[in-house]
């Protein structure tokens, strides 16, 4: 069967979207899952790292717990491609929270390292129409998402 250029382009874009999604989902979910067994020390260390800022220690520590759970949950949703649009939006909100905290600490190197994540989340969100190879895609019968 001959594949038109348009068909090949669509296939390449859907494959690129799926592979980028899986890579991001793997990275973010493992960030959270690897910290789960050590969540209390992680959150306590955040309190120490933010002790010279205006942010209340209790809020920082609570945020440390939330970050770990959010990374694991959001990452697993993205990895599977389940509720992908919502997961990507939540991932961007998480990145905004991380950027805020990093900038409050004036850790400009880490703030710069976080920006590619923001870009990848935004790119995946902007190209959700190419989401086919995912749980959402299976549930839709690999049709284009209806929310676009």
NORDADA-V752155 format. One record per residue. N is the residue number from 1. RES is the residue in one small letter. PSI is psi in radians with two decimals (none if undefined). D_LAST is the distance of its C-alpha to the last C-alpha in Angstrom with 1 decimal. Layout:
BEGIN
((N | RES | PSI | D_LAST) (N | RES | PSI | D_LAST))
END
This chain:
BEGIN
((1 | x | 2.27 | 30.0) (2 | x | 2.35 | 29.0) (3 | x | 2.21 | 25.7) (4 | x | 2.84 | 24.4) (5 | x | -0.68 | 23.4) (6 | x | -0.74 | 19.8) (7 | x | -0.75 | 19.9) (8 | x | -0.70 | 21.6) (9 | x | -0.77 | 19.2) (10 | x | -0.77 | 16.2) (11 | x | -0.75 | 18.6) (12 | x | -0.72 | 19.6) (13 | x | -0.70 | 16.3) (14 | x | -0.65 | 15.3) (15 | x | -0.76 | 18.8) (16 | x | -0.75 | 18.8) (17 | x | -0.79 | 15.7) (18 | x | -0.78 | 17.5) (19 | x | -0.70 | 20.8) (20 | x | -0.70 | 19.7) (21 | x | -0.80 | 18.0) (22 | x | -0.72 | 21.3) (23 | x | -0.82 | 23.4) (24 | x | -0.78 | 21.8) (25 | x | -0.71 | 21.8) (26 | x | -0.85 | 25.4) (27 | x | -0.90 | 26.5) (28 | x | -0.73 | 25.1) (29 | x | -0.68 | 26.2) (30 | x | -0.56 | 29.6) (31 | x | -0.88 | 30.0) (32 | x | -0.82 | 29.8) (33 | x | -0.65 | 31.5) (34 | x | -0.48 | 34.4) (35 | x | -0.32 | 35.0) (36 | x | -0.83 | 35.0) (37 | x | -0.30 | 38.7) (38 | x | 0.57 | 39.6) (39 | x | -0.71 | 37.3) (40 | x | -0.84 | 40.3) (41 | x | -0.61 | 41.9) (42 | x | -0.85 | 38.5) (43 | x | -0.70 | 37.9) (44 | x | -0.68 | 41.6) (45 | x | -0.63 | 41.5) (46 | x | -0.71 | 38.6) (47 | x | -0.75 | 40.8) (48 | x | -0.80 | 43.5) (49 | x | -0.49 | 41.3) (50 | x | 0.14 | 40.2) (51 | x | -0.42 | 43.7) (52 | x | 0.20 | 44.4) (53 | x | 3.06 | 41.3) (54 | x | -0.12 | 40.9) (55 | x | 2.35 | 38.5) (56 | x | 2.39 | 40.3) (57 | x | -0.72 | 41.2) (58 | x | -0.69 | 40.1) (59 | x | -0.73 | 36.6) (60 | x | -0.80 | 36.4) (61 | x | -0.75 | 37.7) (62 | x | -0.68 | 35.3) (63 | x | -0.63 | 32.5) (64 | x | -0.75 | 33.9) (65 | x | -0.78 | 33.6) (66 | x | -0.67 | 30.1) (67 | x | -0.81 | 29.0) (68 | x | -0.83 | 30.5) (69 | x | -0.74 | 28.8) (70 | x | -0.77 | 25.4) (71 | x | -0.80 | 25.7) (72 | x | -0.87 | 26.7) (73 | x | -0.87 | 24.1) (74 | x | -0.77 | 21.0) (75 | x | -0.75 | 22.4) (76 | x | -0.69 | 22.9) (77 | x | -0.75 | 19.4) (78 | x | -0.76 | 18.0) (79 | x | -0.80 | 20.8) (80 | x | -0.39 | 20.0) (81 | x | 0.66 | 16.2) (82 | x | 2.18 | 16.3) (83 | x | 0.81 | 13.9) (84 | x | -0.82 | 12.7) (85 | x | -0.83 | 10.1) (86 | x | -0.77 | 12.9) (87 | x | -0.70 | 15.6) (88 | x | -0.69 | 14.4) (89 | x | -0.80 | 14.3) (90 | x | -0.65 | 17.7) (91 | x | -0.71 | 18.9) (92 | x | -0.70 | 18.4) (93 | x | -0.74 | 20.2) (94 | x | -0.75 | 22.9) (95 | x | -0.60 | 23.3) (96 | x | -0.74 | 23.7) (97 | x | -0.81 | 26.4) (98 | x | -0.74 | 28.0) (99 | x | -0.76 | 28.0) (100 | x | -0.91 | 29.6) (101 | x | -0.74 | 32.3) (102 | x | -0.70 | 33.0) (103 | x | -0.63 | 33.4) (104 | x | -0.68 | 35.6) (105 | x | -0.13 | 37.8) (106 | x | 0.68 | 37.8) (107 | x | 1.39 | 37.1) (108 | x | -0.52 | 35.6) (109 | x | -0.81 | 35.8) (110 | x | -0.69 | 33.6) (111 | x | -0.71 | 31.2) (112 | x | -0.65 | 30.9) (113 | x | -0.43 | 30.4) (114 | x | -0.42 | 27.4) (115 | x | -0.65 | 25.5) (116 | x | -0.58 | 24.4) (117 | x | -0.77 | 22.8) (118 | x | -0.80 | 20.8) (119 | x | -0.75 | 19.8) (120 | x | -0.73 | 18.9) (121 | x | -0.83 | 16.8) (122 | x | -0.74 | 15.0) (123 | x | -0.79 | 14.7) (124 | x | -0.69 | 13.3) (125 | x | -0.75 | 10.7) (126 | x | -0.35 | 9.8) (127 | x | 0.44 | 9.8) (128 | x | -0.43 | 8.1) (129 | x | -0.28 | 6.8) (130 | x | 0.14 | 10.6) (131 | x | 1.87 | 11.3) (132 | x | -0.72 | 13.7) (133 | x | 1.28 | 17.0) (134 | x | 3.03 | 16.7) (135 | x | -0.78 | 17.5) (136 | x | -0.74 | 13.9) (137 | x | -0.72 | 13.9) (138 | x | -0.73 | 17.3) (139 | x | -0.52 | 16.3) (140 | x | -0.06 | 13.6) (141 | x | 0.55 | 16.2) (142 | x | 0.45 | 14.5) (143 | x | 2.93 | 11.8) (144 | x | 2.46 | 8.4) (145 | x | 2.45 | 6.3) (146 | x | -0.30 | 5.6) (147 | x | 0.08 | 3.8) (148 | x | none | 0.0))
END
